[in-house]
Amino acid sequence: QQVEGSDEVAVGDKVEVNFLGIWHACTVSQVSSDGGMCTVKYHEGGEDESEVDIATRVRPIAAKKGKVDKANTGKEVASRVQVATAPQPTSGARGRRNDPPLKEEKAEHVHVEAGERVEVDILGVWQIATVLDVSDDGSTCEVRLRDGSGVEPDVDVASRVRKLLETWLRPGMKVDIESEGQWWSTRVLWVDPGGRLCTAQYDDDEYIEQHISIDDRVRRTKTTEQEFADSRIPFDSLMVGQELKGKVTTVREFAIFVDVNTEIDGFVPRHLAGAGWVPDIRGLVTTGQEVTVWISKIGGIEGNRKFEISLVESKVRKSAGGKNKGIKDVSGFIGVDDKQWFKGTIRDIRTFGMFVEVSSPKPECPSIDGVVHISQIADKLIKSLKAEGFRIGQKVDVRVTKVDTTKHTLNLSMLPIPQES
């Protein structure tokens, strides 16, 4: 079925491609000789997609936007979206603004240095790159693109290079997004590495909108930072075999990325996406979908902070007892009064706090390690636990403040019991 405005594309065109009911901004890198198929590079990163049917899956970025009927991929649900002419927004349709996904920004008097990470304009698309060398007068530089497409010399700094922006926004945050003069509650799924754009899912109807300008359309709520901090799992506390629940943030040909409430997304490689061989993992899940995963591997080369997860529990390596490695049995602490003190032993000390082993009040349940965050140790600012005299093996008194049976975690505190008002 023909999509309006998609009958002709050329190499270098910026278009939108329909993937599993969601329109993604892309750049055309190849077109078949008969003009029926093309290869595209997704602006969000990942591998190129080849053999994209132009008639049914491609449209110009300036075309009208709206929700897609998943049962009839490629068809606009016209009853919910009014036609708009770019660059003006649609009228009365929430979350369907026709802002260009990547604004034309020409940096002026930008000073870059070798080793710095920047954004470089490649055929109208801003891509992350590392500066390898800078000319003596600073007007040009040589860069290596992060997507692995190669090294580009003699890049004009003034017209094609811009600095990365520091942004407060993080995937997983609950924020308000403005659309057509109203603010809507959403959850952030993805944040542009350049710090300018994000993707979010609306709470009311789970609609996913991409290319949202952070500066123009996103605002904190009163509880954004606190809720985000409370929901985060310290990366150093993750364990192989741990069961987690999360939301799919990105689906690519080679992997599925899931936000499981830690500082980075876990990734599901193809061989861990299904019980058997999965020829195309892109049909298994959709962006924004809630999934249950199990950690299969933590860390990479030279201790990189990343972790591999599986959608299939049976593919995660098992311990001799038949239970998944790293799964904590927190059942012995369910219902414990947060005013009850326990004797514990420090088993590990990290920058964010320490792990303390405590015995369950129920004899039939095992002792487990709980986390004492650095803010729960004393009524003062602590910069270094070791400098304060804490040592592995030391005995301490702790209280149980939270038992999470989903994440299999135990939160502990060494602070005095709050006085009742």
Buried (B, 14 or more C-beta within 10 A) or exposed (E): EEBEBBEEBEEEBBBBBBBBBBBBBBBBBEBEEEEEBBBBBBBBBBEBBEEBBBBBBBBBBBBBBBBBEEEEBBBBEEEBBEEBEBEEBBEEBBBBBBBBBBEEEEBEEBEBEEEBBBBBBBEEBBBBBBBBEBEEEBEBBBBBBBBEBEEBEEBEBEEBBBBBEEBEBBBBBBBBBBBBEEBBEBBBBBBBBBBBBBBBBBEEEEBBBBBBBBEEBBEBBEEBEEBBEEEBBBBBBBBBBBBBEBBBBBBBBEBBBBBBBBEBBBBBBBBBBBEEEBEEBBEBBBBBBEBBBBBBBBEEEEEEEBBBBBBBEEBBEEEEEEEBBBBBBBBBBEEBEEEEEBEBBBEBBBEBBBBBBBBBBEEEBEBBBBBBBBBBBEEEEEEEBEEEEBEEEEEBEBBBBBBEEEBBBBBBBBBEEEEEE
